[in-house]
Amino acid sequence: MALALGLGSIFNHSSHPNVTYSIDAEAECIRFTTSRNILEGDELCIFYSHNLWFEDNDVSNESFQNHETPISNDVASPDSTEDDGISTDLFPDDLLPFESFKYLRDDGEELSNGVVATVDAWVVDIPEPRETTTLLEFIRQTGLGMPDLQHLKRVRKTSLEEGGFKSTLLLSLEHPTVLPPNLPEPYISPVPTSPARNLEEVVLKSTIWPTVYQPRRVEKITWTYGRIRWIRAGIQRVVDEARRAKEMGEIPIASYVPDEWETVSGLAARDTRNSTNHPLRHSVMNLLRQVSNAQHSPPESSDNMTRNGQRYLLTSRTLFTTHEPCIMCSMALLHSRVKDVFYIYPMNQTGGCGGLSCVPGLDGVNHRFSIWKWTSPVDLKDALEVDPQLDA
């Protein structure tokens, strides 16, 4: 198993991979397969993060890019161009019917009025410069301060007024219990909490403590005509479901997960707080409950391969919803490992995807997902508006 996983490192990392893998526990092997047609000269890429799963080579990608769901003109803008190109053609970026909510800067972190976020760490002055190598080897062997401080350089040199310089060694966030002999008492010093993402941050953060320069790698997302038609169909589905919910006396909010796995069909859910008299029956929570029930009742199959990510409800999947999910629903989506969330109505006072807060952008969360706001006109949009203070 270790050998098979090691072989996976021959593929480059990308959020748009063309290679995936599956684990065959019975055969004790890992199979690497292509997830779409590979042309001569194409680079082989795989996605390692979050235990995501991508389609097998023998699963047609047409269901994902060229969905044939009938699409009403209700959500089509007057100058819609989706039907002008074939499924594999690239769609013009300036005509996209939605926009991305960016909760992380592409080139760096958000600095509040030029102030760098810091945390207290334990440091110690090095009495003799020739001892620096020995102390660094001690840090390496003990793993002191790892991985919390790996974005910082271990030694800071400070010029002295009388000439020469003083070297200070970065130890750990917690008080070190064991240190080499003949060192002075360690003390606390502030250090930056994250690496420098641009040259401005290099200057600002290094004045506090020498910081590693790690520009964030940003890959351009491209959209095909088929993909845009598929997304438009998802938006239309939640609009239709929300209208039906309103006709039934429910809050007009609906969510939908299209069929991207052959083991779980596309599912839709409406808000049922009114009919159930239950404050937590939001459409997203109802949908997650449906997905859970479907995944725990899989069809009989002779395929014994365990797919990475199958323990999570929405791994690598896209969710459409009429209204920006509340903080509770956004956290549930984060735990479900959803990949993309599309919504029509922003909820600035209660939303958890950029309104009141942005759950996937919080420090310390172990997953992030992309957020997309629908900007193309929607017929009868006013009919689906809700109280701006409602948790959707």
C-alpha positions in Angstrom: 0.0 0.0 0.0 2.8 2.4 0.9 4.5 1.7 -2.5 1.2 2.4 -4.3 0.7 5.7 -2.5 4.3 6.6 -3.1 3.8 6.1 -6.8 1.0 8.6 -6.7 3.6 11.4 -6.1 4.6 11.1 -9.8 1.5 13.1 -10.6 1.4 16.8 -10.1 -1.2 18.4 -7.8 -4.1 20.3 -9.3 -7.7 21.2 -8.3 -8.8 20.1 -11.8 -7.2 16.6 -12.0 -7.3 14.1 -14.8 -6.1 11.1 -12.7 -7.9 9.6 -9.7 -7.4 6.4 -7.6 -9.5 3.7 -5.9 -8.6 1.3 -3.2 -9.3 -2.4 -3.7 -9.0 -3.9 -0.2 -9.6 -7.4 -1.4 -6.7 -7.3 -3.9 -4.6 -5.1 -1.6 -3.9 -2.6 -4.3 -4.5 1.0 -5.3 -5.5 1.6 -8.9 -4.7 4.9 -10.6 -7.1 5.7 -13.5 -7.7 8.6 -15.8 -10.9 10.5 -15.1 -11.2 12.0 -18.6 -9.6 11.6 -22.0 -5.9 12.4 -22.1 -4.4 14.0 -25.1 -0.8 13.8 -26.3 1.3 16.3 -24.3 -1.3 16.6 -21.4 0.2 16.8 -17.9 -1.1 14.1 -15.5 -2.5 15.7 -12.3 -4.1 14.4 -9.2 -5.9 16.1 -6.3 -4.6 14.9 -2.9 -6.3 17.3 -0.5 -9.5 16.6 1.6 -9.7 12.9 0.4 -11.7 13.9 -2.6 -13.1 11.4 -5.1 -13.4 11.9 -8.8 -15.2 9.9 -11.5 -13.8 6.6 -12.8 -12.4 6.5 -16.3 -15.4 4.5 -17.5 -17.9 7.0 -16.1 -18.9 9.5 -18.8 -18.3 13.1 -17.9 -21.1 14.2 -20.2 -23.6 13.9 -17.3 -21.5 16.6 -15.5 -20.8 18.9 -18.4 -23.7 18.5 -20.8 -26.6 17.8 -18.5 -29.8 17.5 -20.6 -32.2 18.7 -17.9 -34.9 20.9 -19.5 -34.1 24.5 -18.7 -36.8 27.1 -18.3 -36.2 30.6 -19.5 -37.0 31.8 -16.0 -33.4 32.1 -15.0 -31.9 32.9 -18.5 -30.8 36.4 -19.1 -32.0 38.1 -22.3 -28.6 38.0 -23.8 -27.8 34.4 -22.7 -25.1 32.8 -24.8 -24.9 29.3 -23.4 -26.5 27.8 -26.4 -24.0 29.4 -28.8 -21.2 27.0 -28.1 -20.7 23.2 -27.8 -20.2 21.6 -24.5 -16.4 21.5 -24.5 -15.8 25.1 -25.7 -14.7 27.6 -23.1 -17.3 30.1 -21.9 -16.2 33.8 -21.8 -15.4 34.9 -18.3 -17.0 38.3 -18.8 -20.4 36.6 -19.6 -20.5 34.3 -16.6 -24.0 34.4 -14.9 -22.4 34.2 -11.4 -19.6 35.6 -9.5 -17.2 34.2 -6.9 -17.2 35.2 -3.3 -13.5 35.4 -2.4 -12.9 35.1 1.3 -9.2 34.6 0.9 -7.0 37.1 -0.9 -5.2 35.6 -3.9 -1.8 37.2 -3.0 -1.9 37.5 0.8 -3.8 37.6 4.0 -6.0 40.5 5.2 -4.0 43.0 7.2 -5.9 45.2 9.5 -4.6 48.7 8.9 -1.2 47.3 8.2 -1.1 45.4 11.5 0.3 41.8 11.3 -1.4 39.1 13.3 1.0 37.7 15.9 1.2 35.0 18.6 3.5 34.8 21.6 6.4 32.3 21.2 9.3 31.2 23.3 12.8 32.3 22.1 16.3 32.2 23.6 19.4 34.3 22.8 22.3 32.3 21.4 25.4 33.2 23.5 28.0 32.2 20.9 27.3 32.3 17.1 29.3 29.1 16.6 26.7 27.2 18.6 24.0 28.0 16.1 24.5 24.9 14.0 24.4 22.7 17.1 21.2 24.3 18.3 19.5 24.0 14.9 20.3 20.3 14.9 18.8 20.0 18.4 15.6 21.7 17.1 15.5 19.3 14.1 15.9 16.2 16.2 13.3 17.2 18.8 10.8 18.7 16.4 10.4 21.6 18.7 7.8 24.0 17.6 6.7 22.0 14.5 4.5 22.4 12.6 3.1 25.5 14.2 6.2 27.6 13.5 7.4 26.1 10.1 6.4 29.3 8.3 9.1 31.2 10.3 12.9 31.2 10.1 14.5 29.7 13.2 17.2 32.4 13.8 16.8 36.1 14.0 19.9 38.3 13.8 19.7 41.8 15.4 22.4 44.4 14.9 23.9 45.8 18.1 24.8 49.5 18.6 28.4 48.6 19.7 28.8 46.6 16.5 28.2 43.0 15.5 24.9 41.2 16.0 22.8 39.1 18.4 21.3 35.8 17.3 18.0 34.7 18.8 16.6 31.1 18.4 12.9 30.5 17.9 11.8 27.6 20.2 8.1 26.8 20.4 4.7 28.2 21.3 4.7 26.3 24.6 7.4 26.7 27.3 10.1 24.3 26.3 10.7 21.6 28.9 14.2 20.5 27.8 16.9 22.7 26.4 20.7 22.2 25.8 22.9 23.3 28.8 24.6 26.6 29.1 21.7 28.6 27.5 20.2 31.7 29.1 16.6 31.7 30.2 14.1 31.7 27.3 11.6 34.5 27.1 8.5 35.4 25.1 8.5 37.3 21.8 5.7 38.0 19.3 5.9 36.2 15.9 3.7 36.3 12.8 0.9 33.7 12.7 1.2 32.9 9.0 3.8 33.0 6.1 4.2 36.1 3.9 2.0 35.8 0.8 3.4 38.8 -1.0 6.4 41.1 -0.9 4.6 43.7 1.2 4.0 41.1 3.9 7.7 40.0 3.7 8.7 43.5 4.8 6.0 43.9 7.4 6.3 40.5 9.0 10.1 40.2 8.9 10.4 43.4 11.0 8.8 41.2 13.8 10.5 37.9 13.0 12.1 36.6 9.8 9.2 35.0 7.9 9.1 32.5 5.0 7.8 33.9 1.6 5.1 31.5 0.4 3.0 33.1 -2.3 -0.4 31.4 -2.6 -0.7 29.4 -5.8 -3.8 30.4 -7.7 -5.1 28.3 -10.6 -7.4 29.9 -13.1 -10.8 28.3 -13.3 -12.1 27.8 -16.7 -15.8 27.1 -17.6 -17.2 25.3 -20.6 -20.6 25.9 -22.2 -21.7 22.5 -21.0 -20.7 23.3 -17.5 -22.6 26.6 -17.5 -25.7 24.8 -18.9 -25.4 22.3 -16.1 -25.1 25.0 -13.5 -28.1 26.9 -14.9 -30.1 23.8 -14.7 -29.3 23.5 -11.0 -30.3 27.0 -10.4 -33.6 26.4 -12.2 -34.2 23.3 -10.1 -34.0 25.1 -6.8 -36.2 28.0 -8.1 -38.9 25.5 -9.1 -38.6 23.7 -5.8 -38.8 27.0 -3.8 -42.0 28.0 -5.7 -43.6 24.7 -5.0 -42.7 25.1 -1.3 -44.3 28.5 -1.2 -47.5 27.1 -2.8 -47.6 24.5 0.0 -47.3 27.2 2.7 -43.6 26.6 3.4 -40.8 29.2 3.5 -39.7 29.5 -0.2 -36.2 28.1 0.2 -34.9 25.0 -1.6 -31.6 23.1 -2.1 -30.5 20.6 -4.7 -27.5 18.3 -5.2 -27.2 17.0 -8.8 -26.3 13.5 -9.6 -22.5 13.4 -9.9 -22.0 9.9 -8.4 -23.7 6.9 -9.8 -24.3 5.6 -6.3 -26.4 8.6 -5.2 -29.0 10.1 -7.5 -29.7 13.9 -7.6 -31.7 15.0 -4.5 -33.7 18.1 -3.7 -35.2 19.4 -0.4 -37.4 22.3 0.7 -37.6 24.2 3.9 -40.2 22.5 6.1 -40.1 24.6 9.3 -43.7 25.6 8.9 -45.2 22.2 8.3 -43.1 20.4 10.9 -43.1 23.2 13.5 -39.4 22.5 13.9 -36.9 25.5 13.8 -34.0 23.4 12.4 -35.8 22.0 9.3 -33.8 24.2 6.9 -33.6 23.0 3.3 -29.9 22.4 3.5 -30.3 20.3 6.7 -33.2 18.4 5.1 -31.1 17.7 2.0 -28.1 16.4 4.0 -30.4 14.1 5.8 -31.7 12.7 2.4 -28.1 12.3 1.2 -27.2 10.5 4.4 -30.1 8.1 4.0 -29.3 7.4 0.4 -25.6 6.7 1.2 -26.5 4.3 4.0 -28.8 2.3 1.7 -26.4 1.7 -1.3 -27.5 -0.6 -4.1 -26.0 -4.1 -4.2 -22.8 -4.2 -6.2 -20.0 -6.5 -6.8 -17.5 -3.6 -6.7 -15.7 -3.9 -3.3 -13.5 -1.0 -3.8 -13.5 1.7 -1.1 -13.5 5.2 -2.5 -11.7 7.9 -0.7 -14.0 10.5 0.8 -17.1 8.2 0.9 -17.5 8.7 4.6 -18.4 12.4 4.0 -21.8 13.3 2.6 -21.0 15.7 -0.2 -17.3 15.0 -1.0 -16.4 16.7 -4.4 -20.1 17.6 -5.0 -21.9 20.8 -5.9 -24.9 22.2 -3.9 -27.4 24.7 -5.3 -29.7 26.7 -3.0 -32.0 29.6 -3.4 -30.7 31.5 -0.4 -27.3 31.9 1.2 -27.1 29.2 3.9 -27.1 30.3 7.5 -24.2 29.7 9.8 -25.6 26.4 11.0 -26.1 25.1 7.5 -22.8 26.5 6.3 -21.0 24.6 9.1 -22.9 21.4 8.2 -21.8 21.9 4.5 -18.2 22.3 5.6 -18.4 19.0 7.6 -20.0 17.3 4.6 -16.9 18.3 2.5 -19.0 20.0 -0.2 -16.9 21.4 -3.1 -19.0 24.3 -4.5 -22.1 26.2 -3.2 -24.2 28.3 -5.6 -26.9 30.6 -4.2 -29.2 33.3 -5.6 -30.2 35.5 -2.6 -27.6 36.8 -0.3 -28.5 36.9 3.4 -26.4 39.8 4.7 -27.7 39.6 8.3 -27.7 35.9 8.8 -25.7 34.2 6.1 -22.7 31.9 6.8 -21.2 32.1 3.3 -20.1 35.8 3.3 -23.2 37.5 4.8 -22.9 37.7 8.6 -19.9 35.5 8.5 -17.9 33.2 6.2 -17.6 29.8 7.8 -15.2 28.2 5.3 -12.9 31.3 5.7 -12.6 31.0 9.5 -9.2 30.3 10.9 -8.7 26.7 12.0 -11.4 25.0 9.8 -10.2 21.8 8.2 -12.0 22.2 4.9 -12.8 25.1 2.5 -15.3 25.2 -0.3 -16.0 27.6 -3.2 -18.9 30.1 -2.9 -20.7 31.4 -6.0 -23.4 34.0 -6.1 -25.9 33.9 -9.0 -26.0 37.3 -10.8 -28.2 36.5 -13.9 -31.8 37.7 -13.8 -34.4 35.4 -12.3 -38.1 35.8 -13.2 -40.4 36.4 -10.3 -37.4 36.8 -8.0 -39.4 39.0 -5.6 -41.8 36.1 -5.0 -39.0 34.1 -3.3 -37.7 36.8 -1.1 -37.7 36.1 2.7 -37.3 38.1 5.8 -33.7 39.4 5.7 -33.3 38.4 9.4 -34.3 34.8 8.7 -31.7 32.1 9.1 -31.9 30.3 5.7 
